[in-house]
Every structure is written in C-alpha cells, then in structure tokens.
Amino acid sequence: MITQELDGTCGPVIELGPGTGAFTRAIIARGVAEQNLVLVEMGREFASMLSRRFPRATLFERDAAELGSLGIGGPVGAVVSGLPLLSMSTNQVEAIMSGAFKHLVSDGSFYQFTYGPLCPVPQKILRLLGLESKLIGRALLNFPPASVYRISRKPL
C-alpha cells in the first residue's frame, strides 16, 4: 500500500529506515530503478545487509533527522518512510520532515506508514512546514491495523 502511487516515472526515491528492505523491494517492483534509490538507515547491521541486497542504491548510514544535511545529489520525487514517528520527539519529526521536503520536488510526496489511528506527524509540524496529510489506505486485517498517509505541500 505504501508504494501504490510510485512508478518508474516518479524519479529518484528516498527511503527512510528501510530495515531489511521490504519496502525497498516493493519500490523496485513498482518500476523505480535500484540506482534511483537513496536508502537512509541508522542501524549498522541493517545498513550492511542493505548494501549487499541493493548494491546499486545509494546508502547513507545516518539518522534520518540528518536528512536535510545529506548530499542526496538532486531533487527526488518521493520519500517513503517506515520510521516509528510516534515514538520520536517532536524535534526529531520536524527535522525529518523539513529535511525530506528540502529534497522533494515541488509536487513530490512523503509516504508514511503507521500503526496509530491518525497521521503520525503532528498538526503543529504540518502547519509550520506548510504541509497537509491525506490517508491513502488502511490495512484493517493487519495486526495491529496499519495506515498509510501521503504528506505533501499545501497548494498555494
């Protein structure tokens, strides 16, 4: 569900917290070339595994809150996040979101997976950054139930 709006025409994609690469495989299956992926993974073991599984992707072994200072190499069409935003501080979430939108094209979107009942990015941060969220799907049969939100810039 988190990759349903992606395809080979969306341009480069940043994935935050790819872990074992489940979303990464789904992104590639949607037509995004492996060399158009930027993976940001803080865990050393996961980063090592990802570099073997996806050798043509660009990998940063860094905290996603540092995204704004990473030299990604150009604008991206989408950001896909499986990060546990609900367990992070407001400052961390704000740094992740502002960093992501620094790299996104003007009509690009940030896709966030959550087990929470609402968008995991607080309304205060959405307002501050001029963003809006939209629920794009729920997996009610999942345990616990999961949701995916698309976060994008508010139209001018």
C-alpha positions as CSV (number, residue, x, y, z in Angstrom):
1,M,0.0,0.0,0.0
2,I,2.8,2.4,0.8
3,T,4.3,2.1,-2.7
4,Q,1.0,2.1,-4.7
5,E,1.4,5.6,-6.1
6,L,5.0,5.1,-7.2
7,D,6.2,4.0,-10.6
8,G,9.3,4.4,-12.8
9,T,8.3,8.0,-13.7
10,C,8.3,9.4,-10.2
11,G,12.1,10.0,-10.3
12,P,14.5,9.2,-7.5
13,V,13.1,8.0,-4.2
14,I,14.4,8.3,-0.7
15,E,13.5,5.6,1.7
16,L,13.9,6.3,5.4
17,G,14.5,3.4,7.8
18,P,14.5,0.6,5.2
19,G,15.5,-2.1,7.7
20,T,15.5,-5.4,5.9
21,G,14.3,-3.9,2.6
22,A,10.7,-5.0,2.4
23,F,9.5,-1.6,1.2
24,T,12.7,-1.3,-0.9
25,R,11.8,-4.5,-2.8
26,A,8.2,-3.2,-3.3
27,I,9.5,0.2,-4.6
28,I,11.7,-1.6,-7.2
29,A,8.8,-3.9,-8.1
30,R,6.8,-0.7,-8.9
31,G,9.4,0.3,-11.5
32,V,11.8,2.6,-9.7
33,A,15.3,1.6,-10.7
34,E,17.6,0.5,-7.9
35,Q,20.1,3.2,-8.8
36,N,17.4,5.8,-8.3
37,L,17.0,4.8,-4.6
38,V,18.6,6.6,-1.7
39,L,18.4,4.5,1.5
40,V,18.9,6.2,4.9
41,E,19.4,3.6,7.6
42,M,20.9,4.2,11.0
43,G,21.3,0.6,12.1
44,R,24.8,-0.8,11.2
45,E,23.6,-4.4,10.7
46,F,20.7,-3.3,8.5
47,A,22.9,-0.9,6.5
48,S,25.4,-3.7,5.9
49,M,22.6,-6.1,4.7
50,L,21.1,-3.4,2.5
51,S,24.4,-2.6,0.8
52,R,24.6,-6.3,-0.2
53,R,21.0,-6.7,-1.2
54,F,20.8,-3.4,-3.1
55,P,24.3,-2.6,-4.3
56,R,23.2,0.0,-6.9
57,A,21.3,2.1,-4.4
58,T,22.9,5.0,-2.6
59,L,23.1,4.2,1.1
60,F,23.6,6.6,4.0
61,E,24.3,5.0,7.4
62,R,22.8,8.0,9.2
63,D,20.0,9.2,11.4
64,A,17.0,10.3,9.3
65,A,16.9,13.5,11.3
66,E,20.1,14.5,9.5
67,L,18.4,14.2,6.1
68,G,18.5,17.9,5.4
69,S,22.3,17.9,5.5
70,L,22.8,14.9,3.3
71,G,24.2,15.4,-0.2
72,I,21.5,13.4,-2.0
73,G,22.6,14.7,-5.4
74,G,19.4,16.3,-6.7
75,P,15.7,16.5,-6.2
76,V,13.6,13.4,-5.6
77,G,10.1,12.6,-6.5
78,A,9.1,10.8,-3.3
79,V,10.1,9.8,0.2
80,V,8.9,6.5,1.7
81,S,9.1,6.1,5.5
82,G,8.6,3.2,7.8
83,L,10.1,5.2,10.7
84,P,8.3,4.9,14.0
85,L,7.5,8.6,14.2
86,L,5.1,8.1,17.1
87,S,8.0,7.1,19.3
88,M,10.2,10.1,18.3
89,S,10.4,13.6,19.8
90,T,8.7,16.5,18.1
91,N,12.1,18.0,17.2
92,Q,13.2,14.7,15.5
93,V,10.0,14.5,13.5
94,E,10.3,18.2,12.5
95,A,13.9,17.6,11.4
96,I,12.9,14.6,9.3
97,M,10.0,16.3,7.6
98,S,11.9,19.5,6.9
99,G,14.9,17.5,5.6
100,A,12.6,15.4,3.4
101,F,10.8,18.4,1.9
102,K,14.2,20.1,1.2
103,H,15.0,17.2,-1.2
104,L,11.5,16.7,-2.7
105,V,10.4,18.3,-6.0
106,S,7.6,20.8,-5.5
107,D,4.8,18.2,-6.2
108,G,6.6,15.4,-4.5
109,S,5.1,13.4,-1.7
110,F,6.2,11.8,1.6
111,Y,4.6,8.5,2.3
112,Q,4.4,7.4,6.0
113,F,3.3,4.0,7.4
114,T,1.9,3.9,10.9
115,Y,0.1,1.7,13.4
116,G,-1.5,4.8,15.0
117,P,-5.1,5.9,14.4
118,L,-4.1,9.3,13.0
119,C,-1.3,10.8,10.9
120,P,1.9,10.4,13.0
121,V,3.2,13.9,12.0
122,P,1.6,16.3,14.5
123,Q,-0.6,19.0,13.0
124,K,1.6,21.7,14.5
125,I,4.5,20.4,12.4
126,L,2.3,20.1,9.3
127,R,1.1,23.7,9.7
128,L,4.7,25.0,10.4
129,L,6.0,23.5,7.2
130,G,3.0,24.3,5.1
131,L,2.1,20.6,4.6
132,E,-1.1,18.6,4.5
133,S,-1.7,14.9,5.1
134,K,-4.2,12.5,3.5
135,L,-5.0,8.9,4.5
136,I,-4.5,6.8,1.4
137,G,-5.3,3.4,2.8
138,R,-5.7,1.1,5.8
139,A,-4.8,-2.5,6.3
140,L,-7.5,-3.4,8.8
141,L,-6.8,-7.1,8.6
142,N,-3.2,-6.4,9.6
143,F,-2.4,-6.9,13.3
144,P,-2.2,-4.3,14.5
145,P,-4.1,-2.4,11.9
146,A,-1.9,-0.2,9.8
147,S,-2.4,3.0,7.8
148,V,-0.5,4.9,5.1
149,Y,-0.6,8.7,4.8
150,R,0.6,10.9,1.9
151,I,2.0,14.2,3.1
152,S,2.5,16.9,0.5
153,R,2.9,20.7,0.3
154,K,-0.3,22.6,0.6
155,P,-1.4,24.2,-2.7
156,L,-0.6,27.9,-2.9
